[in-house]
Amino acid sequence: MAQRAAASQWALSGGATLMFRSWEDETVVYHQQSGDTHALSAVGAECLRLLATAPRTLPDLVAAVAAACQIPPDAALTESVEKLVLELAGKGLLEER
């Protein structure tokens, strides 16, 4: 995990309004401000739901996602969550605090 990204807190971008629609193992999220729709895995959707409630560091987010999805907080999950957070930040859904 990149040291800077791990130490930062991440949150939904200010004023972001998201609408979720879930099926068995996939969720789509509509970002009202941009008009963009994003397809996410269950882990990705859980990341956004958790960040909508409170800002979190990446290690805290990984632990919360692991607990919510009942999966181990291993290196693969950590890498996946970090990649997702940086990708969604690049698309304007998340911001670093």
C-alpha positions, 0 to 999 in steps of 0.5 A, a space after each residue: 500500500 502506498 504510504 501516502 494513500 494509507 495515511 490519508 483519510 478518504 471520503 465521498 467527494 463533497 456534495 456527492 449524491 450516489 444511488 445504489 442498485 444491487 443484484 446478486 454479486 454486482 452493484 451499479 452506482 449512479 453519481 448524480 453530479 456527473 451523470 456517470 454510472 459505475 459497475 462495482 463488485 460487492 467489495 467495491 460497493 461496500 467501500 463506497 457505502 462505508 465511506 458514505 458514512 464516515 471518512 476512513 484510512 485505507 487500513 480502516 476501510 480494508 478492515 471494515 470491508 473484510 468484516 462486512 463481506 466476511 472475507 479475510 483482510 489479506 494482501 489481495 483485499 488491501 491491494 484491491 481496495 487501494 486500487 478502487 479508492 484511487 480509481 474512484 478518486 480519479 473519477 471524482 467520487 472520492 476525495 483525500 482528506 
